Amino acid sequence: MTHKPRKIIPIAVAPTPQYAPRRTIHPRAIDGFYARWRWALVWLTQIFFYGLPWLQWGGRQMVLFDLEAKRFYLFGLVLYPQDFIYLTGLLIVSALSLFLFTAVAGRLWCGFACPQTVYTEIFLWLERRIEGERSARLRLDKSGWTLEKLGKKSAKHGAWIAVALWTGFTFVGYFIPIRVLGAEVLALQGPWQIFWVLCYALATYGNAGFLREMVCQHMCPYARFQSAMFDPDTLIVSYDSARGEPRGARSKESAATTATATAQGDCIDCSLCVQVCPVGIDIRAGLQYECIGCGLCVDACDSVMDKIQQPRGLIRYATPNGLAGGWSAARMLRRVARPRVLIYGAILLLLSLGMVVSMALRVPLRVNVVLDRAAQGRLAAGGQIENLYRLQLMNATEAAQPLRIRAQGLPGLHLAPGDEADTVLAPTEARWVSVRLRIAHGSAAPGSHPIRFEITSVDDTALRVEEKAAFLVPR
């Protein structure tokens, strides 16, 4: 008995996308305590950032990191690459500050002062001014292309590009004197300077204009390891589910009745907390790593509670322990001074004091000694043993410094005739000086002998540096 082969009919299966499409977020503008604090920090940080390069100090730029000349000017300080230890200390202090603030109140840096947050807020403000509020922007995005839409989009991107270019120009102005940079850019000179201005402008335009919340969600490592720095007594933006559930719409009249209030929570499910969120999350679902702790949902919810005549604080800064135990705000705040926070604060205070004291006691003169291996332990005229050294002298002041060079450590150790024991360094000058040291033959045993160079300012004896070296006597 034969069977006919079955006919296989192919079924088209739509491919499953590996990544969910990005949902465009149009945050709604809100006014409130935290929103005003965010704008205060936007103004403060940007006045500082944009204005500081234009300030002068003694005829030069007040803050300038001159990489080409290897000089870093910070107010009245002149730093060299050898002062890198201060940058290391600054980074450690910054990291500890981040740990401290996170342990106390979560991602305060992200929500209020992070450059990504600040520039996104500036770009959103420009977008609102040109395209309108949230509903108008949503309608504009869904509508077809018209002259009105093209004009608004072009104006918005033109404003974004202008802010981005000025930001890139200002940032490069911290590394090249900004007045010189301005003249070069206007004359279309300095290709590398123009390249870096455009590079940082593009980064600002892309991050604040397009990526926005994606930087916080997918690119910033802080969002990933922040949970390791939280504990049950950390103040975070929280939704009081015990008070808010079950949620549902209600009128102002029903909100005032005891029976209705008992049967229904205070949350009216208006979704305003979601609409104002710059990363588009629903805080009512609990803490999420995307949350930047900006507090805008708190402002939005408080405004709704005022309208329905209910107490504020349905969404608020609270601790997990406080919410679970029904603690008062005062009791939660008292738990801020817990051992973890005190340890962070003590270490931060000690390091900061150490940095300040170290910079106050810092001698503004640096010396590096290099022994010339090709001219060590050679015989010189008069039967003397000679070693050749190269001294790098760096004047970290903005005044000329007459210096005197001496060497000690061996009997009869002296500079060779013709070598200058005295030299003058111009303001902020760094110079290599060759020095020959000699001793009488037979006055020291063969081998390496420790010596030290003493460099002293002729005008200020307190400006004195000692540097160790070695004198080699041949066998």
C-alpha positions as a LaTeX table, in Angstrom:
\begin{tabular}{lrrr}
\hline
Residue & $x$ (\AA) & $y$ (\AA) & $z$ (\AA) \\
\hline
Met1 & 0.00 & 0.00 & 0.00 \\
Thr2 & 1.49 & 3.27 & $-1.07$ \\
His3 & 1.04 & 6.62 & 0.65 \\
Lys4 & 1.23 & 9.95 & $-1.01$ \\
Pro5 & 3.90 & 12.21 & 0.49 \\
Arg6 & 2.47 & 15.04 & 2.47 \\
Lys7 & 2.83 & 18.45 & 1.01 \\
Ile8 & 4.71 & 20.78 & 3.37 \\
Ile9 & 3.35 & 24.29 & 3.31 \\
Pro10 & 5.90 & 26.84 & 4.56 \\
Ile11 & 4.61 & 29.21 & 7.20 \\
Ala12 & 6.09 & 32.67 & 7.32 \\
Val13 & 7.21 & 33.51 & 10.83 \\
Ala14 & 7.94 & 37.11 & 11.62 \\
Pro15 & 11.39 & 37.54 & 13.17 \\
Thr16 & 11.46 & 38.41 & 16.83 \\
Pro17 & 13.31 & 41.67 & 17.42 \\
Gln18 & 16.23 & 41.36 & 19.81 \\
Tyr19 & 15.79 & 44.88 & 21.16 \\
Ala20 & 12.64 & 46.71 & 22.10 \\
Pro21 & 12.11 & 49.90 & 20.08 \\
Arg22 & 12.97 & 53.05 & 21.95 \\
Arg23 & 10.00 & 54.93 & 23.34 \\
Thr24 & 10.41 & 58.68 & 22.90 \\
Ile25 & 9.98 & 60.40 & 26.24 \\
His26 & 8.52 & 63.90 & 26.37 \\
Pro27 & 8.70 & 64.93 & 30.05 \\
Arg28 & 6.03 & 67.29 & 31.24 \\
Ala29 & 7.14 & 70.54 & 32.89 \\
Ile30 & 6.38 & 70.82 & 36.57 \\
Asp31 & 6.97 & 73.46 & 39.22 \\
Gly32 & 7.81 & 72.59 & 42.78 \\
Phe33 & 10.46 & 72.42 & 45.47 \\
Tyr34 & 12.74 & 69.92 & 43.71 \\
Ala35 & 12.19 & 71.38 & 40.25 \\
Arg36 & 13.32 & 74.79 & 41.53 \\
Trp37 & 16.39 & 73.22 & 43.15 \\
Arg38 & 17.29 & 71.53 & 39.86 \\
Trp39 & 17.11 & 74.85 & 38.01 \\
Ala40 & 19.10 & 76.58 & 40.73 \\
Leu41 & 21.90 & 74.06 & 40.21 \\
Val42 & 21.63 & 74.41 & 36.43 \\
Trp43 & 22.24 & 78.15 & 36.78 \\
Leu44 & 24.99 & 77.72 & 39.37 \\
Thr45 & 26.97 & 75.09 & 37.45 \\
Gln46 & 26.66 & 76.80 & 34.09 \\
Ile47 & 27.57 & 80.28 & 35.33 \\
Phe48 & 30.65 & 78.67 & 36.85 \\
Phe49 & 31.47 & 76.58 & 33.75 \\
Tyr50 & 30.88 & 79.23 & 31.09 \\
Gly51 & 32.23 & 82.17 & 33.08 \\
Leu52 & 35.36 & 80.80 & 34.75 \\
Pro53 & 37.61 & 80.65 & 31.64 \\
Trp54 & 37.09 & 84.37 & 31.01 \\
Leu55 & 38.32 & 85.47 & 34.45 \\
Gln56 & 41.90 & 86.72 & 34.73 \\
Trp57 & 44.45 & 86.34 & 37.52 \\
Gly58 & 47.62 & 88.40 & 37.39 \\
Gly59 & 47.50 & 88.87 & 33.64 \\
Arg60 & 46.75 & 85.27 & 32.72 \\
Gln61 & 43.70 & 83.01 & 32.66 \\
Met62 & 42.55 & 82.13 & 36.18 \\
Val63 & 41.99 & 78.42 & 35.45 \\
Leu64 & 44.00 & 76.93 & 32.60 \\
Phe65 & 45.30 & 73.41 & 32.00 \\
Asp66 & 48.01 & 74.16 & 29.47 \\
Leu67 & 48.91 & 70.68 & 28.22 \\
Glu68 & 51.37 & 71.94 & 25.61 \\
Ala69 & 53.45 & 73.89 & 28.15 \\
Lys70 & 52.77 & 71.30 & 30.89 \\
Arg71 & 51.52 & 73.98 & 33.27 \\
Phe72 & 48.28 & 73.90 & 35.21 \\
Tyr73 & 47.11 & 77.25 & 36.55 \\
Leu74 & 44.51 & 77.11 & 39.30 \\
Phe75 & 43.81 & 80.55 & 40.73 \\
Gly76 & 47.14 & 81.48 & 42.41 \\
Leu77 & 48.69 & 78.01 & 42.05 \\
Val78 & 51.02 & 76.85 & 39.32 \\
Leu79 & 51.11 & 73.06 & 39.10 \\
Tyr80 & 53.36 & 70.75 & 37.09 \\
Pro81 & 52.77 & 67.14 & 35.98 \\
Gln82 & 54.83 & 66.12 & 39.04 \\
Asp83 & 51.95 & 67.48 & 41.15 \\
Phe84 & 49.70 & 64.73 & 39.83 \\
Ile85 & 49.28 & 63.53 & 43.41 \\
Tyr86 & 46.87 & 66.42 & 44.01 \\
Leu87 & 44.68 & 65.27 & 41.13 \\
Thr88 & 44.71 & 61.77 & 42.60 \\
Gly89 & 43.64 & 63.19 & 45.97 \\
Leu90 & 40.89 & 65.23 & 44.31 \\
Leu91 & 39.54 & 62.13 & 42.55 \\
Ile92 & 39.56 & 60.16 & 45.82 \\
Val93 & 37.73 & 62.98 & 47.62 \\
Ser94 & 35.17 & 63.11 & 44.78 \\
Ala95 & 34.62 & 59.34 & 44.93 \\
Leu96 & 34.16 & 59.40 & 48.70 \\
Ser97 & 31.75 & 62.34 & 48.38 \\
Leu98 & 29.73 & 60.29 & 45.91 \\
Phe99 & 29.65 & 57.35 & 48.32 \\
Leu100 & 28.62 & 59.62 & 51.19 \\
Phe101 & 25.81 & 61.36 & 49.29 \\
Thr102 & 24.54 & 58.05 & 47.90 \\
Ala103 & 24.48 & 56.42 & 51.34 \\
Val104 & 22.53 & 59.39 & 52.71 \\
Ala105 & 20.04 & 60.18 & 49.93 \\
Gly106 & 20.65 & 58.08 & 46.83 \\
Arg107 & 21.50 & 59.52 & 43.43 \\
Leu108 & 21.51 & 63.21 & 44.33 \\
Trp109 & 24.41 & 63.85 & 41.96 \\
Cys110 & 22.55 & 62.26 & 39.05 \\
Gly111 & 19.33 & 64.08 & 39.69 \\
Phe112 & 20.63 & 67.57 & 40.29 \\
Ala113 & 24.22 & 68.24 & 39.18 \\
Cys114 & 25.38 & 65.60 & 36.69 \\
Pro115 & 26.34 & 67.26 & 33.35 \\
Gln116 & 24.06 & 64.84 & 31.50 \\
Thr117 & 21.13 & 65.95 & 33.66 \\
Val118 & 22.04 & 69.65 & 33.43 \\
Tyr119 & 22.41 & 69.79 & 29.65 \\
Thr120 & 19.37 & 67.59 & 29.06 \\
Glu121 & 17.35 & 70.05 & 31.16 \\
Ile122 & 18.70 & 72.98 & 29.10 \\
Phe123 & 17.88 & 71.23 & 25.83 \\
Leu124 & 14.40 & 70.31 & 27.08 \\
Trp125 & 13.78 & 73.95 & 28.03 \\
Leu126 & 14.68 & 75.01 & 24.49 \\
Glu127 & 12.43 & 72.29 & 23.10 \\
Arg128 & 9.48 & 73.49 & 25.21 \\
Arg129 & 10.04 & 77.11 & 24.22 \\
Ile130 & 10.00 & 76.25 & 20.50 \\
Glu131 & 7.68 & 73.24 & 20.15 \\
Gly132 & 5.38 & 73.79 & 23.13 \\
Glu133 & 4.46 & 71.73 & 26.17 \\
Arg134 & 4.22 & 67.95 & 26.30 \\
Ser135 & 0.85 & 67.56 & 24.56 \\
Ala136 & 1.90 & 69.93 & 21.77 \\
Arg137 & 5.15 & 68.04 & 21.24 \\
Leu138 & 3.34 & 64.72 & 21.11 \\
Arg139 & 0.93 & 66.06 & 18.48 \\
Leu140 & 3.79 & 67.54 & 16.50 \\
Asp141 & 5.67 & 64.24 & 16.42 \\
Lys142 & 2.59 & 62.31 & 15.26 \\
Ser143 & 1.64 & 64.80 & 12.56 \\
Gly144 & 2.94 & 64.73 & 9.00 \\
Trp145 & 5.64 & 67.02 & 7.72 \\
Thr146 & 4.41 & 70.56 & 7.13 \\
Leu147 & 6.13 & 73.90 & 6.87 \\
Glu148 & 5.22 & 74.60 & 10.49 \\
Lys149 & 6.73 & 71.32 & 11.70 \\
Leu150 & 9.84 & 71.81 & 9.56 \\
Gly151 & 10.27 & 75.34 & 10.91 \\
Lys152 & 9.91 & 74.31 & 14.55 \\
Lys153 & 12.23 & 71.33 & 14.21 \\
Ser154 & 14.84 & 73.42 & 12.40 \\
Ala155 & 14.65 & 76.17 & 15.02 \\
Lys156 & 14.99 & 73.64 & 17.84 \\
His157 & 18.01 & 71.92 & 16.34 \\
Gly158 & 19.55 & 75.28 & 15.48 \\
Ala159 & 19.27 & 76.32 & 19.13 \\
Trp160 & 20.68 & 72.98 & 20.29 \\
Ile161 & 23.64 & 73.30 & 17.93 \\
Ala162 & 24.34 & 76.85 & 19.14 \\
Val163 & 24.41 & 75.74 & 22.80 \\
Ala164 & 26.51 & 72.67 & 21.92 \\
Leu165 & 29.08 & 74.73 & 20.00 \\
Trp166 & 29.39 & 77.25 & 22.82 \\
Thr167 & 29.79 & 74.38 & 25.29 \\
Gly168 & 32.51 & 72.74 & 23.19 \\
Phe169 & 34.29 & 76.06 & 22.75 \\
Thr170 & 34.17 & 76.74 & 26.50 \\
Phe171 & 35.45 & 73.27 & 27.37 \\
Val172 & 38.44 & 73.56 & 25.03 \\
Gly173 & 39.01 & 77.04 & 26.52 \\
Tyr174 & 40.10 & 75.35 & 29.75 \\
Phe175 & 43.07 & 73.82 & 27.88 \\
Ile176 & 43.92 & 76.61 & 25.44 \\
Pro177 & 43.69 & 80.28 & 26.53 \\
Ile178 & 40.11 & 81.04 & 25.62 \\
Arg179 & 40.81 & 84.48 & 24.19 \\
Val180 & 43.49 & 83.03 & 21.91 \\
Leu181 & 41.16 & 80.18 & 21.03 \\
Gly182 & 38.39 & 82.63 & 20.12 \\
Ala183 & 40.68 & 84.55 & 17.77 \\
Glu184 & 41.87 & 81.32 & 16.12 \\
Val185 & 38.35 & 79.96 & 15.64 \\
Leu186 & 37.10 & 83.25 & 14.15 \\
Ala187 & 40.07 & 83.27 & 11.75 \\
Leu188 & 39.52 & 79.55 & 10.97 \\
Gln189 & 43.01 & 78.78 & 12.18 \\
Gly190 & 44.22 & 75.98 & 14.43 \\
Pro191 & 42.69 & 72.83 & 12.85 \\
Trp192 & 43.15 & 70.72 & 15.99 \\
Gln193 & 41.51 & 73.36 & 18.17 \\
Ile194 & 38.52 & 73.52 & 15.81 \\
Phe195 & 38.39 & 69.70 & 15.71 \\
Trp196 & 38.12 & 69.40 & 19.49 \\
Val197 & 35.54 & 72.18 & 19.70 \\
Leu198 & 33.39 & 70.33 & 17.16 \\
Cys199 & 34.06 & 66.99 & 18.87 \\
Tyr200 & 32.80 & 68.14 & 22.28 \\
Ala201 & 29.95 & 70.05 & 20.65 \\
Leu202 & 28.86 & 66.85 & 18.91 \\
Ala203 & 29.03 & 64.94 & 22.21 \\
Thr204 & 26.82 & 67.57 & 23.91 \\
Tyr205 & 24.38 & 67.68 & 21.01 \\
Gly206 & 24.08 & 63.90 & 20.83 \\
Asn207 & 23.91 & 63.14 & 24.55 \\
Ala208 & 21.58 & 65.94 & 25.64 \\
Gly209 & 19.51 & 66.18 & 22.46 \\
Phe210 & 19.02 & 62.56 & 21.40 \\
Leu211 & 20.33 & 59.96 & 23.85 \\
Arg212 & 19.05 & 61.71 & 26.99 \\
Glu213 & 17.68 & 59.06 & 29.35 \\
Met214 & 19.52 & 56.29 & 27.47 \\
Val215 & 22.80 & 57.59 & 28.89 \\
Cys216 & 21.42 & 57.11 & 32.40 \\
Gln217 & 19.83 & 53.76 & 31.60 \\
His218 & 22.49 & 52.03 & 29.51 \\
Met219 & 25.75 & 53.99 & 29.41 \\
Cys220 & 26.33 & 55.32 & 32.93 \\
Pro221 & 27.98 & 52.68 & 35.19 \\
Tyr222 & 26.76 & 54.45 & 38.32 \\
Ala223 & 23.20 & 53.28 & 37.65 \\
Arg224 & 24.42 & 49.68 & 37.76 \\
Phe225 & 26.36 & 49.66 & 41.01 \\
Gln226 & 24.33 & 52.22 & 42.96 \\
Ser227 & 22.32 & 49.46 & 44.67 \\
Ala228 & 25.50 & 48.26 & 46.36 \\
Met229 & 25.74 & 51.64 & 48.13 \\
Phe230 & 22.11 & 51.73 & 49.27 \\
Asp231 & 20.91 & 50.31 & 52.57 \\
Pro232 & 17.49 & 50.22 & 54.28 \\
Asp233 & 18.18 & 53.62 & 55.85 \\
Thr234 & 19.03 & 55.44 & 52.61 \\
Leu235 & 16.62 & 58.22 & 51.65 \\
Ile236 & 15.24 & 57.44 & 48.20 \\
Val237 & 12.24 & 58.60 & 46.17 \\
Ser238 & 9.51 & 56.23 & 47.35 \\
Tyr239 & 5.81 & 55.61 & 46.78 \\
Asp240 & 3.81 & 54.94 & 49.94 \\
Ser241 & 1.75 & 52.00 & 48.68 \\
Ala242 & 0.09 & 51.45 & 52.06 \\
Arg243 & $-1.45$ & 54.88 & 51.74 \\
Gly244 & $-1.93$ & 55.01 & 47.97 \\
Glu245 & $-3.51$ & 51.61 & 47.21 \\
Pro246 & $-5.96$ & 50.67 & 45.91 \\
Arg247 & $-5.64$ & 53.46 & 43.39 \\
Gly248 & $-8.38$ & 54.88 & 41.24 \\
Ala249 & $-9.96$ & 58.07 & 39.94 \\
Arg250 & $-12.25$ & 60.08 & 42.21 \\
Ser251 & $-13.68$ & 63.54 & 42.47 \\
Lys252 & $-12.73$ & 66.24 & 44.95 \\
Glu253 & $-16.04$ & 65.80 & 46.75 \\
Ser254 & $-15.61$ & 62.07 & 47.27 \\
Ala255 & $-12.03$ & 62.55 & 48.44 \\
Ala256 & $-13.21$ & 64.41 & 51.52 \\
Thr257 & $-15.58$ & 61.67 & 52.74 \\
Thr258 & $-14.27$ & 59.21 & 55.30 \\
Ala259 & $-15.98$ & 56.20 & 53.75 \\
Thr260 & $-14.53$ & 56.75 & 50.34 \\
Ala261 & $-11.09$ & 57.51 & 51.74 \\
Thr262 & $-11.20$ & 54.27 & 53.74 \\
Ala263 & $-12.20$ & 52.14 & 50.75 \\
Gln264 & $-9.79$ & 53.73 & 48.33 \\
Gly265 & $-6.19$ & 54.86 & 48.50 \\
Asp266 & $-4.99$ & 58.39 & 47.93 \\
Cys267 & $-3.49$ & 57.66 & 44.51 \\
Ile268 & $-6.00$ & 58.72 & 41.83 \\
Asp269 & $-3.92$ & 57.06 & 39.06 \\
Cys270 & $-3.48$ & 60.33 & 37.18 \\
Ser271 & $-0.04$ & 59.17 & 35.87 \\
Leu272 & 1.32 & 62.67 & 36.35 \\
Cys273 & 4.32 & 61.20 & 38.19 \\
Val274 & 5.13 & 59.20 & 35.03 \\
Gln275 & 4.60 & 62.16 & 32.70 \\
Val276 & 7.12 & 64.39 & 34.49 \\
Cys277 & 9.80 & 61.65 & 34.89 \\
Pro278 & 12.82 & 62.42 & 32.67 \\
Val279 & 13.60 & 58.69 & 32.33 \\
Gly280 & 9.98 & 57.61 & 31.85 \\
Ile281 & 9.57 & 55.20 & 34.77 \\
Asp282 & 6.62 & 54.65 & 37.09 \\
Ile283 & 7.91 & 55.14 & 40.65 \\
Arg284 & 4.80 & 53.36 & 41.95 \\
Ala285 & 6.36 & 50.08 & 40.75 \\
Gly286 & 9.14 & 50.51 & 43.30 \\
Leu287 & 12.72 & 51.66 & 43.07 \\
Gln288 & 14.28 & 51.03 & 39.64 \\
Tyr289 & 17.88 & 51.44 & 38.60 \\
Glu290 & 16.84 & 54.00 & 35.97 \\
Cys291 & 15.60 & 56.39 & 38.68 \\
Ile292 & 17.95 & 59.36 & 39.02 \\
Gly293 & 16.38 & 60.68 & 42.21 \\
Cys294 & 15.42 & 64.05 & 40.75 \\
Gly295 & 12.24 & 64.35 & 42.85 \\
Leu296 & 10.06 & 65.70 & 40.02 \\
Cys297 & 7.50 & 62.97 & 40.67 \\
Val298 & 7.34 & 64.24 & 44.27 \\
Asp299 & 6.50 & 67.74 & 43.03 \\
Ala300 & 3.87 & 66.37 & 40.64 \\
Cys301 & 2.20 & 64.18 & 43.26 \\
Asp302 & 2.21 & 66.95 & 45.87 \\
Ser303 & 0.42 & 69.26 & 43.43 \\
Val304 & $-2.25$ & 66.59 & 42.89 \\
Met305 & $-2.63$ & 65.99 & 46.64 \\
Asp306 & $-3.19$ & 69.72 & 47.11 \\
Lys307 & $-5.98$ & 69.67 & 44.53 \\
Ile308 & $-7.81$ & 66.72 & 46.08 \\
Gln309 & $-7.27$ & 68.09 & 49.58 \\
Gln310 & $-5.12$ & 65.22 & 50.83 \\
Pro311 & $-1.83$ & 65.42 & 52.78 \\
Arg312 & 1.35 & 65.69 & 50.77 \\
Gly313 & 3.95 & 62.94 & 50.79 \\
Leu314 & 2.30 & 60.07 & 48.91 \\
Ile315 & 5.53 & 60.10 & 46.90 \\
Arg316 & 8.43 & 61.44 & 48.92 \\
Tyr317 & 12.02 & 60.93 & 49.97 \\
Ala318 & 11.83 & 58.14 & 52.53 \\
Thr319 & 13.82 & 55.12 & 53.69 \\
Pro320 & 12.71 & 51.51 & 53.15 \\
Asn321 & 12.84 & 50.98 & 56.92 \\
Gly322 & 10.81 & 54.12 & 57.48 \\
Leu323 & 8.10 & 53.12 & 55.02 \\
Ala324 & 7.89 & 49.58 & 56.39 \\
Gly325 & 7.69 & 50.77 & 59.99 \\
Gly326 & 5.57 & 53.86 & 59.44 \\
Trp327 & 8.27 & 56.11 & 60.86 \\
Ser328 & 8.01 & 59.87 & 61.02 \\
Ala329 & 10.28 & 62.04 & 58.90 \\
Ala330 & 12.24 & 63.08 & 62.01 \\
Arg331 & 12.94 & 59.47 & 62.96 \\
Met332 & 14.13 & 58.66 & 59.43 \\
Leu333 & 16.44 & 61.67 & 59.44 \\
Arg334 & 17.94 & 60.61 & 62.77 \\
Arg335 & 19.01 & 57.35 & 61.15 \\
Val336 & 21.12 & 59.31 & 58.67 \\
Ala337 & 23.92 & 59.53 & 61.27 \\
Arg338 & 24.57 & 55.78 & 61.20 \\
Pro339 & 28.06 & 54.19 & 61.37 \\
Arg340 & 28.45 & 53.85 & 57.62 \\
Val341 & 27.74 & 57.52 & 56.99 \\
Leu342 & 29.93 & 58.63 & 59.90 \\
Ile343 & 32.87 & 56.58 & 58.60 \\
Tyr344 & 32.48 & 58.03 & 55.09 \\
Gly345 & 32.23 & 61.54 & 56.55 \\
Ala346 & 35.27 & 61.14 & 58.81 \\
Ile347 & 37.47 & 59.77 & 56.00 \\
Leu348 & 36.28 & 62.51 & 53.66 \\
Leu349 & 37.00 & 65.21 & 56.24 \\
Leu350 & 40.51 & 63.87 & 56.96 \\
Leu351 & 41.39 & 63.60 & 53.28 \\
Ser352 & 40.07 & 67.08 & 52.53 \\
Leu353 & 42.03 & 68.57 & 55.43 \\
Gly354 & 45.12 & 66.68 & 54.30 \\
Met355 & 44.75 & 68.08 & 50.78 \\
Val356 & 44.35 & 71.64 & 52.07 \\
Val357 & 47.30 & 71.40 & 54.47 \\
Ser358 & 49.51 & 69.76 & 51.84 \\
Met359 & 48.82 & 72.50 & 49.31 \\
Ala360 & 49.31 & 75.22 & 51.93 \\
Leu361 & 52.72 & 73.80 & 52.92 \\
Arg362 & 53.74 & 73.00 & 49.36 \\
Val363 & 57.10 & 74.48 & 48.33 \\
Pro364 & 56.60 & 76.15 & 44.93 \\
Leu365 & 59.90 & 74.81 & 43.61 \\
Arg366 & 60.48 & 71.36 & 42.17 \\
Val367 & 63.75 & 69.64 & 41.36 \\
Asn368 & 64.45 & 66.38 & 39.54 \\
Val369 & 68.01 & 64.98 & 39.47 \\
Val370 & 69.21 & 62.66 & 36.71 \\
Leu371 & 72.69 & 61.08 & 36.83 \\
Asp372 & 74.35 & 60.91 & 33.44 \\
Arg373 & 75.36 & 57.25 & 33.24 \\
Ala374 & 77.69 & 57.92 & 30.32 \\
Ala375 & 79.82 & 60.32 & 32.38 \\
Gln376 & 79.92 & 58.72 & 35.82 \\
Gly377 & 83.07 & 58.28 & 37.87 \\
Arg378 & 85.39 & 59.69 & 35.25 \\
Leu379 & 88.79 & 61.23 & 35.97 \\
Ala380 & 89.00 & 64.98 & 35.56 \\
Ala381 & 91.90 & 67.46 & 35.56 \\
Gly382 & 93.96 & 67.51 & 38.71 \\
Gly383 & 93.30 & 63.84 & 39.51 \\
Gln384 & 89.75 & 64.43 & 40.62 \\
Ile385 & 86.73 & 62.14 & 40.20 \\
Glu386 & 83.80 & 63.73 & 38.43 \\
Asn387 & 80.11 & 62.83 & 38.01 \\
Leu388 & 77.75 & 64.64 & 35.66 \\
Tyr389 & 74.15 & 65.39 & 36.66 \\
Arg390 & 71.23 & 67.00 & 34.92 \\
Leu391 & 68.91 & 68.99 & 37.17 \\
Gln392 & 65.40 & 69.89 & 36.11 \\
Leu393 & 64.49 & 73.08 & 37.96 \\
Met394 & 60.81 & 74.10 & 37.94 \\
Asn395 & 59.61 & 77.44 & 39.24 \\
Ala396 & 56.02 & 77.06 & 40.44 \\
Thr397 & 55.63 & 80.76 & 41.20 \\
Glu398 & 54.79 & 83.69 & 38.97 \\
Ala399 & 57.88 & 85.67 & 40.01 \\
Ala400 & 61.51 & 85.31 & 38.92 \\
Gln401 & 63.50 & 83.16 & 41.35 \\
Pro402 & 67.30 & 83.50 & 41.73 \\
Leu403 & 68.48 & 80.05 & 42.89 \\
Arg404 & 71.69 & 78.79 & 44.45 \\
Ile405 & 72.80 & 75.19 & 43.85 \\
Arg406 & 74.84 & 73.32 & 46.46 \\
Ala407 & 75.77 & 69.66 & 47.02 \\
Gln408 & 76.65 & 67.88 & 50.25 \\
Gly409 & 77.28 & 64.35 & 51.48 \\
Leu410 & 81.00 & 63.69 & 50.82 \\
Pro411 & 84.14 & 65.42 & 52.13 \\
Gly412 & 85.39 & 67.98 & 49.64 \\
Leu413 & 82.38 & 67.63 & 47.33 \\
His414 & 82.13 & 70.70 & 45.12 \\
Leu415 & 80.93 & 71.97 & 41.78 \\
Ala416 & 83.43 & 71.89 & 38.92 \\
Pro417 & 84.95 & 75.24 & 37.97 \\
Gly418 & 82.92 & 76.96 & 35.28 \\
Asp419 & 79.59 & 75.45 & 36.37 \\
Glu420 & 77.09 & 78.01 & 37.59 \\
Ala421 & 76.22 & 77.68 & 41.25 \\
Asp422 & 73.64 & 80.44 & 40.84 \\
Thr423 & 70.91 & 80.66 & 38.22 \\
Val424 & 67.72 & 82.62 & 37.72 \\
Leu425 & 64.43 & 80.99 & 36.74 \\
Ala426 & 61.85 & 83.14 & 35.02 \\
Pro427 & 58.24 & 83.01 & 36.27 \\
Thr428 & 56.76 & 79.49 & 35.81 \\
Glu429 & 59.91 & 78.45 & 33.92 \\
Ala430 & 61.23 & 74.89 & 33.81 \\
Arg431 & 64.84 & 74.41 & 32.75 \\
Trp432 & 67.45 & 71.65 & 32.60 \\
Val433 & 70.81 & 72.58 & 34.14 \\
Ser434 & 73.96 & 70.46 & 33.81 \\
Val435 & 76.11 & 70.23 & 36.94 \\
Arg436 & 79.49 & 68.49 & 37.42 \\
Leu437 & 80.41 & 67.39 & 40.92 \\
Arg438 & 83.99 & 66.53 & 41.88 \\
Ile439 & 85.93 & 65.06 & 44.79 \\
Ala440 & 89.62 & 64.45 & 45.26 \\
His441 & 90.86 & 61.05 & 44.11 \\
Gly442 & 91.14 & 58.66 & 47.09 \\
Ser443 & 88.93 & 60.74 & 49.39 \\
Ala444 & 86.10 & 58.19 & 49.21 \\
Ala445 & 85.96 & 54.43 & 48.89 \\
Pro446 & 84.93 & 52.87 & 45.57 \\
Gly447 & 81.15 & 52.41 & 45.10 \\
Ser448 & 78.01 & 54.46 & 45.31 \\
His449 & 77.76 & 57.18 & 47.95 \\
Pro450 & 74.53 & 59.02 & 48.87 \\
Ile451 & 74.63 & 62.77 & 48.41 \\
Arg452 & 72.02 & 65.50 & 48.28 \\
Phe453 & 71.49 & 68.61 & 46.23 \\
Glu454 & 70.28 & 71.74 & 47.98 \\
Ile455 & 68.54 & 74.36 & 45.87 \\
Thr456 & 67.71 & 77.57 & 47.73 \\
Ser457 & 66.16 & 80.84 & 46.64 \\
Val458 & 68.53 & 83.76 & 47.16 \\
Asp459 & 65.62 & 86.11 & 47.92 \\
Asp460 & 63.61 & 83.74 & 50.11 \\
Thr461 & 65.54 & 81.20 & 52.18 \\
Ala462 & 62.26 & 79.47 & 53.06 \\
Leu463 & 62.05 & 78.43 & 49.41 \\
Arg464 & 64.43 & 75.49 & 49.73 \\
Val465 & 64.40 & 72.00 & 48.23 \\
Glu466 & 66.61 & 68.99 & 48.91 \\
Glu467 & 66.89 & 66.14 & 46.43 \\
Lys468 & 68.77 & 62.89 & 46.98 \\
Ala469 & 71.29 & 61.56 & 44.47 \\
Ala470 & 74.31 & 59.23 & 44.33 \\
Phe471 & 77.98 & 59.86 & 43.62 \\
Leu472 & 79.79 & 56.96 & 41.94 \\
Val473 & 83.48 & 56.30 & 42.66 \\
Pro474 & 85.12 & 53.83 & 40.24 \\
Arg475 & 87.10 & 50.84 & 41.53 \\
\hline
\end{tabular}
